[in-house]
């Protein structure tokens, strides 16, 4: 099983507003960068899209170490999702889960991809080179969404 290190990040100019997602994938000496964006979105949606796009880019099952600065995404996929699914995609307060369609996409990728994923939180904007690059790519995604790239 190939080992892959992934850094993901999302950005939003206004919340909601134009947003972007960025991904840095590293396996041995190979590196790949991905980015994209949307006009009317939120920071949380872009954080999720970064992880979805990263896992979608893997062509075979991998040993993944995934670094992200979003506790929303990390805790959502490792802790909260089990309760949401059991409650029919409702929160403990019986409200619809925000971004349910993205959570369902992410859940399917995790469940069917065959990957072994280690979810690691990293403090954003704190000098971690992989996180800083993912942040720069997310901002490139914002520019792309705005038609400037």
N, C-alpha and C positions, 0 to 999 in steps of 0.2 A: 504494500500500500504506500503510495507516494505521500511524503510529508509536505504540507503546504502551510505557510504562515500567511494570514490575511489580516489586513488593517482596513477598517471601514469607517466612514464618517458621513454625516449629513450636515447640510447648511441651509439656512433660510433667511432671507432678507425681509424681515417682517414675519409675523407668525399668526395668521397665514400670510403668504406672499410667494414670490418666486424662490424656488429652492433647488438644491442640487445634492447629489450623492457621489461619493468617491470610494474607490476600491484599489488597494495595492495588494497584489498576490505575489508571493515569493516561494519558489521551490528550487532549492539548490542555488544555482547561478541564474536561473530564469526568473524574470520579473515581468509582470503584466499590470498595466494600469487601465482602469475603466472609470468612466464618469458619465453622468447624465443629469437631467433636471426636468422640472415642471414649473408652470407659472403659478397656479393657485394651490399651494400645498402648505404643509407644516413641517417643522423641524423633526418631529417624531416620525412622520411618514418618510422623510428622506433618510433618516437613520435606518429605518426598516428596509427601504428600497436598496440601500447600500449592501446590506447583508443578503437580501434576496438575490441581487445581481451577482454578488460574489459567489454564492453557492451554486447559482445557475450556470456560472462560467466553468465549473469543474466538470470534466467529461467522464470521469470514472471515480469510484469511491476513494477517498483520501483520508489521511490522518490530518485533521485540520486544527491549527491553533488560531483562533479568531480573536483579534484584539478590537475592542470597540469602546468608545467613551460614553455610551448610552446605557445607563442602568435600566431605563425603560425597556429597551430591547433585550438586554441580557436577562433581567429578572422576568420579563414577560415570557420569553421562550423557555426558560429553565424552571420557573416557579409558577407564575400566575396562569399560564395557558391551561394547565390541567383542570383547574377550577372553572375557568371560562367554558371549556368544552363540556364539562359535567353539568353546567348550568345553562346549556344551550346558548353560549356566547353572550351571557349576561354577567355583569359584575356582582360583587357581594351585595351592592346596593340595588340589585335587580335592574340596572340600567344596561342598555346595549354596550358591548365592548367597542371602544373607539378603534377604528382601523381594522375591524374584524376581517375584512377581505384580505388585507395584507398579512395579518396573523395566520389566516388559513393557508395562504400561499407559502409562508415561511415554515409553518408546521409541516406541510406536505413535503417541502424540500428536505427538511431535517429527517422526516420519517422514511422517505423513499430513496434518498440519495446514497445510502450505504456508508456515509461518512462517520468517522469518529471525531466529534467536535468538542474541543475544549474552549469554553467561552471565557475570555479574560478581559476584565475591565481595565482600562488605562485612563489615567487622568488626562482630559483634553487640554490643549494649549499649555502643556507643561514641558515641551521640549523633546518628547519621544519622537524620534525621526519617522517611524512608520505612521504614527498618528498625525504628525504634521503634514506628511505627504498626502494622506487620505483627506485631510482637511483642505489642502490646496486643490486636490482633484474635485472635491465637493463644490468648492467655490468656482472652479472651471465649469461645473455642471450648471450652476446658477447663470453664469455668463452665456452658456449654450442655450438655456431656456429663454433667456432674454434676447436671443438672436445676435449676440455679440461675438460668437465663436463659431 
